[in-house]
């Protein structure tokens, strides 16, 4: 496994406020939240960007969204609404090259995003 901050969180070398974990997925609160609820949902498999997803990863990528749905319900934002964001590469704002899904909620969002 690589040496990104997310890989270190998966290996428990860096602490994080984990809100969900199973054999394939880990979710934790963002340290620089952009909304009252800001959770990062990551696969434990190292996939650097959306461009690196393979056909075999389809069930895992689907699971990220199922975990997001579960957490939205647990954080009581499923009915009011939430945003899911996955950035790909530098121009889109990806800072950590380990695929991650942002779950944002707890406030009203505008469109288009910045």
Phi and psi in radians as a Rosetta constraint file:
Dihedral C 1 N 2 CA 2 C 2 CIRCULARHARMONIC -1.159 0.35
Dihedral N 2 CA 2 C 2 N 3 CIRCULARHARMONIC -2.942 0.35
Dihedral C 2 N 3 CA 3 C 3 CIRCULARHARMONIC -2.106 0.35
Dihedral N 3 CA 3 C 3 N 4 CIRCULARHARMONIC 0.509 0.35
Dihedral C 3 N 4 CA 4 C 4 CIRCULARHARMONIC -1.310 0.35
Dihedral N 4 CA 4 C 4 N 5 CIRCULARHARMONIC 2.886 0.35
Dihedral C 4 N 5 CA 5 C 5 CIRCULARHARMONIC -1.044 0.35
Dihedral N 5 CA 5 C 5 N 6 CIRCULARHARMONIC -0.620 0.35
Dihedral C 5 N 6 CA 6 C 6 CIRCULARHARMONIC -1.205 0.35
Dihedral N 6 CA 6 C 6 N 7 CIRCULARHARMONIC -0.662 0.35
Dihedral C 6 N 7 CA 7 C 7 CIRCULARHARMONIC -1.076 0.35
Dihedral N 7 CA 7 C 7 N 8 CIRCULARHARMONIC -0.681 0.35
Dihedral C 7 N 8 CA 8 C 8 CIRCULARHARMONIC -1.190 0.35
Dihedral N 8 CA 8 C 8 N 9 CIRCULARHARMONIC -0.605 0.35
Dihedral C 8 N 9 CA 9 C 9 CIRCULARHARMONIC -1.174 0.35
Dihedral N 9 CA 9 C 9 N 10 CIRCULARHARMONIC -0.744 0.35
Dihedral C 9 N 10 CA 10 C 10 CIRCULARHARMONIC -1.020 0.35
Dihedral N 10 CA 10 C 10 N 11 CIRCULARHARMONIC -0.744 0.35
Dihedral C 10 N 11 CA 11 C 11 CIRCULARHARMONIC -1.396 0.35
Dihedral N 11 CA 11 C 11 N 12 CIRCULARHARMONIC -0.011 0.35
Dihedral C 11 N 12 CA 12 C 12 CIRCULARHARMONIC 1.148 0.35
Dihedral N 12 CA 12 C 12 N 13 CIRCULARHARMONIC 0.464 0.35
Dihedral C 12 N 13 CA 13 C 13 CIRCULARHARMONIC -1.449 0.35
Dihedral N 13 CA 13 C 13 N 14 CIRCULARHARMONIC -0.415 0.35
Dihedral C 13 N 14 CA 14 C 14 CIRCULARHARMONIC -2.170 0.35
Dihedral N 14 CA 14 C 14 N 15 CIRCULARHARMONIC 2.371 0.35
Dihedral C 14 N 15 CA 15 C 15 CIRCULARHARMONIC -1.379 0.35
Dihedral N 15 CA 15 C 15 N 16 CIRCULARHARMONIC 2.656 0.35
Dihedral C 15 N 16 CA 16 C 16 CIRCULARHARMONIC -2.652 0.35
Dihedral N 16 CA 16 C 16 N 17 CIRCULARHARMONIC 2.725 0.35
Dihedral C 16 N 17 CA 17 C 17 CIRCULARHARMONIC -1.488 0.35
Dihedral N 17 CA 17 C 17 N 18 CIRCULARHARMONIC 1.541 0.35
Dihedral C 17 N 18 CA 18 C 18 CIRCULARHARMONIC -1.326 0.35
Dihedral N 18 CA 18 C 18 N 19 CIRCULARHARMONIC 2.286 0.35
Dihedral C 18 N 19 CA 19 C 19 CIRCULARHARMONIC -1.974 0.35
Dihedral N 19 CA 19 C 19 N 20 CIRCULARHARMONIC -0.192 0.35
Dihedral C 19 N 20 CA 20 C 20 CIRCULARHARMONIC -2.804 0.35
Dihedral N 20 CA 20 C 20 N 21 CIRCULARHARMONIC 2.464 0.35
Dihedral C 20 N 21 CA 21 C 21 CIRCULARHARMONIC -2.737 0.35
Dihedral N 21 CA 21 C 21 N 22 CIRCULARHARMONIC 2.398 0.35
Dihedral C 21 N 22 CA 22 C 22 CIRCULARHARMONIC -2.475 0.35
Dihedral N 22 CA 22 C 22 N 23 CIRCULARHARMONIC -2.870 0.35
Dihedral C 22 N 23 CA 23 C 23 CIRCULARHARMONIC -1.182 0.35
Dihedral N 23 CA 23 C 23 N 24 CIRCULARHARMONIC -0.404 0.35
Dihedral C 23 N 24 CA 24 C 24 CIRCULARHARMONIC -2.013 0.35
Dihedral N 24 CA 24 C 24 N 25 CIRCULARHARMONIC -0.385 0.35
Dihedral C 24 N 25 CA 25 C 25 CIRCULARHARMONIC -2.326 0.35
Dihedral N 25 CA 25 C 25 N 26 CIRCULARHARMONIC 2.528 0.35
Dihedral C 25 N 26 CA 26 C 26 CIRCULARHARMONIC -2.310 0.35
Dihedral N 26 CA 26 C 26 N 27 CIRCULARHARMONIC 2.403 0.35
Dihedral C 26 N 27 CA 27 C 27 CIRCULARHARMONIC -2.298 0.35
Dihedral N 27 CA 27 C 27 N 28 CIRCULARHARMONIC 2.394 0.35
Dihedral C 27 N 28 CA 28 C 28 CIRCULARHARMONIC -2.613 0.35
Dihedral N 28 CA 28 C 28 N 29 CIRCULARHARMONIC 2.772 0.35
Dihedral C 28 N 29 CA 29 C 29 CIRCULARHARMONIC -1.258 0.35
Dihedral N 29 CA 29 C 29 N 30 CIRCULARHARMONIC 2.404 0.35
Dihedral C 29 N 30 CA 30 C 30 CIRCULARHARMONIC -1.201 0.35
Dihedral N 30 CA 30 C 30 N 31 CIRCULARHARMONIC 2.438 0.35
Dihedral C 30 N 31 CA 31 C 31 CIRCULARHARMONIC -1.385 0.35
Dihedral N 31 CA 31 C 31 N 32 CIRCULARHARMONIC -0.222 0.35
Dihedral C 31 N 32 CA 32 C 32 CIRCULARHARMONIC -2.258 0.35
Dihedral N 32 CA 32 C 32 N 33 CIRCULARHARMONIC 1.211 0.35
Dihedral C 32 N 33 CA 33 C 33 CIRCULARHARMONIC -1.088 0.35
Dihedral N 33 CA 33 C 33 N 34 CIRCULARHARMONIC 2.439 0.35
Dihedral C 33 N 34 CA 34 C 34 CIRCULARHARMONIC -1.792 0.35
Dihedral N 34 CA 34 C 34 N 35 CIRCULARHARMONIC 0.059 0.35
Dihedral C 34 N 35 CA 35 C 35 CIRCULARHARMONIC -2.746 0.35
Dihedral N 35 CA 35 C 35 N 36 CIRCULARHARMONIC 2.849 0.35
Dihedral C 35 N 36 CA 36 C 36 CIRCULARHARMONIC -0.943 0.35
Dihedral N 36 CA 36 C 36 N 37 CIRCULARHARMONIC -0.607 0.35
Dihedral C 36 N 37 CA 37 C 37 CIRCULARHARMONIC -2.048 0.35
Dihedral N 37 CA 37 C 37 N 38 CIRCULARHARMONIC 2.084 0.35
Dihedral C 37 N 38 CA 38 C 38 CIRCULARHARMONIC -2.516 0.35
Dihedral N 38 CA 38 C 38 N 39 CIRCULARHARMONIC 1.812 0.35
Dihedral C 38 N 39 CA 39 C 39 CIRCULARHARMONIC -2.053 0.35
Dihedral N 39 CA 39 C 39 N 40 CIRCULARHARMONIC 2.437 0.35
Dihedral C 39 N 40 CA 40 C 40 CIRCULARHARMONIC -1.785 0.35
Dihedral N 40 CA 40 C 40 N 41 CIRCULARHARMONIC 2.254 0.35
Dihedral C 40 N 41 CA 41 C 41 CIRCULARHARMONIC -2.011 0.35
Dihedral N 41 CA 41 C 41 N 42 CIRCULARHARMONIC 2.090 0.35
Dihedral C 41 N 42 CA 42 C 42 CIRCULARHARMONIC -2.229 0.35
Dihedral N 42 CA 42 C 42 N 43 CIRCULARHARMONIC 2.598 0.35
Dihedral C 42 N 43 CA 43 C 43 CIRCULARHARMONIC -1.368 0.35
Dihedral N 43 CA 43 C 43 N 44 CIRCULARHARMONIC 2.562 0.35
Dihedral C 43 N 44 CA 44 C 44 CIRCULARHARMONIC -1.284 0.35
Dihedral N 44 CA 44 C 44 N 45 CIRCULARHARMONIC -0.410 0.35
Dihedral C 44 N 45 CA 45 C 45 CIRCULARHARMONIC -1.250 0.35
Dihedral N 45 CA 45 C 45 N 46 CIRCULARHARMONIC 2.356 0.35
Dihedral C 45 N 46 CA 46 C 46 CIRCULARHARMONIC -1.369 0.35
Dihedral N 46 CA 46 C 46 N 47 CIRCULARHARMONIC 1.981 0.35
Dihedral C 46 N 47 CA 47 C 47 CIRCULARHARMONIC -2.268 0.35
Dihedral N 47 CA 47 C 47 N 48 CIRCULARHARMONIC 1.950 0.35
Dihedral C 47 N 48 CA 48 C 48 CIRCULARHARMONIC -1.082 0.35
Dihedral N 48 CA 48 C 48 N 49 CIRCULARHARMONIC -0.849 0.35
Dihedral C 48 N 49 CA 49 C 49 CIRCULARHARMONIC -2.482 0.35
Dihedral N 49 CA 49 C 49 N 50 CIRCULARHARMONIC 3.004 0.35
Dihedral C 49 N 50 CA 50 C 50 CIRCULARHARMONIC -1.008 0.35
Dihedral N 50 CA 50 C 50 N 51 CIRCULARHARMONIC -0.605 0.35
Dihedral C 50 N 51 CA 51 C 51 CIRCULARHARMONIC -1.107 0.35
Dihedral N 51 CA 51 C 51 N 52 CIRCULARHARMONIC -0.286 0.35
Dihedral C 51 N 52 CA 52 C 52 CIRCULARHARMONIC -1.730 0.35
Dihedral N 52 CA 52 C 52 N 53 CIRCULARHARMONIC 0.048 0.35
Dihedral C 52 N 53 CA 53 C 53 CIRCULARHARMONIC -1.240 0.35
Dihedral N 53 CA 53 C 53 N 54 CIRCULARHARMONIC 2.370 0.35
Dihedral C 53 N 54 CA 54 C 54 CIRCULARHARMONIC -1.911 0.35
Dihedral N 54 CA 54 C 54 N 55 CIRCULARHARMONIC 2.901 0.35
Dihedral C 54 N 55 CA 55 C 55 CIRCULARHARMONIC -0.920 0.35
Dihedral N 55 CA 55 C 55 N 56 CIRCULARHARMONIC -0.709 0.35
Dihedral C 55 N 56 CA 56 C 56 CIRCULARHARMONIC -1.144 0.35
Dihedral N 56 CA 56 C 56 N 57 CIRCULARHARMONIC -0.312 0.35
Dihedral C 56 N 57 CA 57 C 57 CIRCULARHARMONIC -1.470 0.35
Dihedral N 57 CA 57 C 57 N 58 CIRCULARHARMONIC -0.129 0.35
Dihedral C 57 N 58 CA 58 C 58 CIRCULARHARMONIC -0.930 0.35
Dihedral N 58 CA 58 C 58 N 59 CIRCULARHARMONIC -0.819 0.35
Dihedral C 58 N 59 CA 59 C 59 CIRCULARHARMONIC -1.092 0.35
Dihedral N 59 CA 59 C 59 N 60 CIRCULARHARMONIC -0.649 0.35
Dihedral C 59 N 60 CA 60 C 60 CIRCULARHARMONIC -1.169 0.35
Dihedral N 60 CA 60 C 60 N 61 CIRCULARHARMONIC -0.746 0.35
Dihedral C 60 N 61 CA 61 C 61 CIRCULARHARMONIC -1.133 0.35
Dihedral N 61 CA 61 C 61 N 62 CIRCULARHARMONIC -0.721 0.35
Dihedral C 61 N 62 CA 62 C 62 CIRCULARHARMONIC -1.039 0.35
Dihedral N 62 CA 62 C 62 N 63 CIRCULARHARMONIC -0.664 0.35
Dihedral C 62 N 63 CA 63 C 63 CIRCULARHARMONIC -1.128 0.35
Dihedral N 63 CA 63 C 63 N 64 CIRCULARHARMONIC -0.597 0.35
Dihedral C 63 N 64 CA 64 C 64 CIRCULARHARMONIC -0.993 0.35
Dihedral N 64 CA 64 C 64 N 65 CIRCULARHARMONIC -0.736 0.35
Dihedral C 64 N 65 CA 65 C 65 CIRCULARHARMONIC -1.252 0.35
Dihedral N 65 CA 65 C 65 N 66 CIRCULARHARMONIC -0.596 0.35
Dihedral C 65 N 66 CA 66 C 66 CIRCULARHARMONIC -1.166 0.35
Dihedral N 66 CA 66 C 66 N 67 CIRCULARHARMONIC -0.659 0.35
Dihedral C 66 N 67 CA 67 C 67 CIRCULARHARMONIC -1.151 0.35
Dihedral N 67 CA 67 C 67 N 68 CIRCULARHARMONIC -0.705 0.35
Dihedral C 67 N 68 CA 68 C 68 CIRCULARHARMONIC -1.040 0.35
Dihedral N 68 CA 68 C 68 N 69 CIRCULARHARMONIC -0.778 0.35
Dihedral C 68 N 69 CA 69 C 69 CIRCULARHARMONIC -1.046 0.35
Dihedral N 69 CA 69 C 69 N 70 CIRCULARHARMONIC -0.794 0.35
Dihedral C 69 N 70 CA 70 C 70 CIRCULARHARMONIC -1.080 0.35
Dihedral N 70 CA 70 C 70 N 71 CIRCULARHARMONIC -0.792 0.35
Dihedral C 70 N 71 CA 71 C 71 CIRCULARHARMONIC -1.197 0.35
Dihedral N 71 CA 71 C 71 N 72 CIRCULARHARMONIC -0.647 0.35
Dihedral C 71 N 72 CA 72 C 72 CIRCULARHARMONIC -1.033 0.35
Dihedral N 72 CA 72 C 72 N 73 CIRCULARHARMONIC -0.696 0.35
Dihedral C 72 N 73 CA 73 C 73 CIRCULARHARMONIC -1.168 0.35
Dihedral N 73 CA 73 C 73 N 74 CIRCULARHARMONIC -0.792 0.35
Dihedral C 73 N 74 CA 74 C 74 CIRCULARHARMONIC -1.113 0.35
Dihedral N 74 CA 74 C 74 N 75 CIRCULARHARMONIC -0.594 0.35
Dihedral C 74 N 75 CA 75 C 75 CIRCULARHARMONIC -1.549 0.35
Dihedral N 75 CA 75 C 75 N 76 CIRCULARHARMONIC 0.127 0.35
Dihedral C 75 N 76 CA 76 C 76 CIRCULARHARMONIC 1.033 0.35
Dihedral N 76 CA 76 C 76 N 77 CIRCULARHARMONIC 0.685 0.35
Dihedral C 76 N 77 CA 77 C 77 CIRCULARHARMONIC -2.094 0.35
Dihedral N 77 CA 77 C 77 N 78 CIRCULARHARMONIC 0.033 0.35
Dihedral C 77 N 78 CA 78 C 78 CIRCULARHARMONIC -1.075 0.35
Dihedral N 78 CA 78 C 78 N 79 CIRCULARHARMONIC -0.701 0.35
Dihedral C 78 N 79 CA 79 C 79 CIRCULARHARMONIC -1.441 0.35
Dihedral N 79 CA 79 C 79 N 80 CIRCULARHARMONIC -0.676 0.35
Dihedral C 79 N 80 CA 80 C 80 CIRCULARHARMONIC -1.315 0.35
Dihedral N 80 CA 80 C 80 N 81 CIRCULARHARMONIC -0.533 0.35
Dihedral C 80 N 81 CA 81 C 81 CIRCULARHARMONIC 2.123 0.35
Dihedral N 81 CA 81 C 81 N 82 CIRCULARHARMONIC 2.670 0.35
Dihedral C 81 N 82 CA 82 C 82 CIRCULARHARMONIC -2.681 0.35
Dihedral N 82 CA 82 C 82 N 83 CIRCULARHARMONIC 2.899 0.35
Dihedral C 82 N 83 CA 83 C 83 CIRCULARHARMONIC -2.092 0.35
Dihedral N 83 CA 83 C 83 N 84 CIRCULARHARMONIC 2.442 0.35
Dihedral C 83 N 84 CA 84 C 84 CIRCULARHARMONIC -2.001 0.35
Dihedral N 84 CA 84 C 84 N 85 CIRCULARHARMONIC 2.262 0.35
Dihedral C 84 N 85 CA 85 C 85 CIRCULARHARMONIC -2.324 0.35
Dihedral N 85 CA 85 C 85 N 86 CIRCULARHARMONIC 2.370 0.35
Dihedral C 85 N 86 CA 86 C 86 CIRCULARHARMONIC -2.333 0.35
Dihedral N 86 CA 86 C 86 N 87 CIRCULARHARMONIC 1.910 0.35
Dihedral C 86 N 87 CA 87 C 87 CIRCULARHARMONIC -1.499 0.35
Dihedral N 87 CA 87 C 87 N 88 CIRCULARHARMONIC 2.601 0.35
Dihedral C 87 N 88 CA 88 C 88 CIRCULARHARMONIC -2.275 0.35
Dihedral N 88 CA 88 C 88 N 89 CIRCULARHARMONIC 1.910 0.35
Dihedral C 88 N 89 CA 89 C 89 CIRCULARHARMONIC 1.314 0.35
Dihedral N 89 CA 89 C 89 N 90 CIRCULARHARMONIC 3.044 0.35
Dihedral C 89 N 90 CA 90 C 90 CIRCULARHARMONIC -0.984 0.35
Dihedral N 90 CA 90 C 90 N 91 CIRCULARHARMONIC -0.862 0.35
Dihedral C 90 N 91 CA 91 C 91 CIRCULARHARMONIC -1.117 0.35
Dihedral N 91 CA 91 C 91 N 92 CIRCULARHARMONIC -0.399 0.35
Dihedral C 91 N 92 CA 92 C 92 CIRCULARHARMONIC -1.574 0.35
Dihedral N 92 CA 92 C 92 N 93 CIRCULARHARMONIC -0.104 0.35
Dihedral C 92 N 93 CA 93 C 93 CIRCULARHARMONIC 1.742 0.35
Dihedral N 93 CA 93 C 93 N 94 CIRCULARHARMONIC 0.195 0.35
Dihedral C 93 N 94 CA 94 C 94 CIRCULARHARMONIC -1.248 0.35
Dihedral N 94 CA 94 C 94 N 95 CIRCULARHARMONIC 2.130 0.35
Dihedral C 94 N 95 CA 95 C 95 CIRCULARHARMONIC -1.853 0.35
Dihedral N 95 CA 95 C 95 N 96 CIRCULARHARMONIC -0.510 0.35
Dihedral C 95 N 96 CA 96 C 96 CIRCULARHARMONIC -1.988 0.35
Dihedral N 96 CA 96 C 96 N 97 CIRCULARHARMONIC 2.159 0.35
Dihedral C 96 N 97 CA 97 C 97 CIRCULARHARMONIC -1.564 0.35
Dihedral N 97 CA 97 C 97 N 98 CIRCULARHARMONIC 1.109 0.35
Dihedral C 97 N 98 CA 98 C 98 CIRCULARHARMONIC -2.525 0.35
Dihedral N 98 CA 98 C 98 N 99 CIRCULARHARMONIC 2.008 0.35
Dihedral C 98 N 99 CA 99 C 99 CIRCULARHARMONIC -0.745 0.35
Dihedral N 99 CA 99 C 99 N 100 CIRCULARHARMONIC 2.333 0.35
Dihedral C 99 N 100 CA 100 C 100 CIRCULARHARMONIC -2.655 0.35
Dihedral N 100 CA 100 C 100 N 101 CIRCULARHARMONIC 2.535 0.35
Dihedral C 100 N 101 CA 101 C 101 CIRCULARHARMONIC -1.913 0.35
Dihedral N 101 CA 101 C 101 N 102 CIRCULARHARMONIC 2.171 0.35
Dihedral C 101 N 102 CA 102 C 102 CIRCULARHARMONIC -1.538 0.35
Dihedral N 102 CA 102 C 102 N 103 CIRCULARHARMONIC 2.251 0.35
Dihedral C 102 N 103 CA 103 C 103 CIRCULARHARMONIC -1.871 0.35
Dihedral N 103 CA 103 C 103 N 104 CIRCULARHARMONIC 2.012 0.35
Dihedral C 103 N 104 CA 104 C 104 CIRCULARHARMONIC -2.129 0.35
Dihedral N 104 CA 104 C 104 N 105 CIRCULARHARMONIC 2.386 0.35
Dihedral C 104 N 105 CA 105 C 105 CIRCULARHARMONIC -2.933 0.35
Dihedral N 105 CA 105 C 105 N 106 CIRCULARHARMONIC -3.097 0.35
Dihedral C 105 N 106 CA 106 C 106 CIRCULARHARMONIC 1.621 0.35
Dihedral N 106 CA 106 C 106 N 107 CIRCULARHARMONIC 0.048 0.35
Dihedral C 106 N 107 CA 107 C 107 CIRCULARHARMONIC -2.688 0.35
Dihedral N 107 CA 107 C 107 N 108 CIRCULARHARMONIC 2.900 0.35
Dihedral C 107 N 108 CA 108 C 108 CIRCULARHARMONIC -1.403 0.35
Dihedral N 108 CA 108 C 108 N 109 CIRCULARHARMONIC 2.403 0.35
Dihedral C 108 N 109 CA 109 C 109 CIRCULARHARMONIC -1.891 0.35
Dihedral N 109 CA 109 C 109 N 110 CIRCULARHARMONIC 2.653 0.35
Dihedral C 109 N 110 CA 110 C 110 CIRCULARHARMONIC -1.822 0.35
Dihedral N 110 CA 110 C 110 N 111 CIRCULARHARMONIC 2.953 0.35
Dihedral C 110 N 111 CA 111 C 111 CIRCULARHARMONIC -2.416 0.35
Dihedral N 111 CA 111 C 111 N 112 CIRCULARHARMONIC 2.384 0.35
Dihedral C 111 N 112 CA 112 C 112 CIRCULARHARMONIC -1.399 0.35
Dihedral N 112 CA 112 C 112 N 113 CIRCULARHARMONIC 2.752 0.35
Dihedral C 112 N 113 CA 113 C 113 CIRCULARHARMONIC -1.226 0.35
Dihedral N 113 CA 113 C 113 N 114 CIRCULARHARMONIC 2.863 0.35
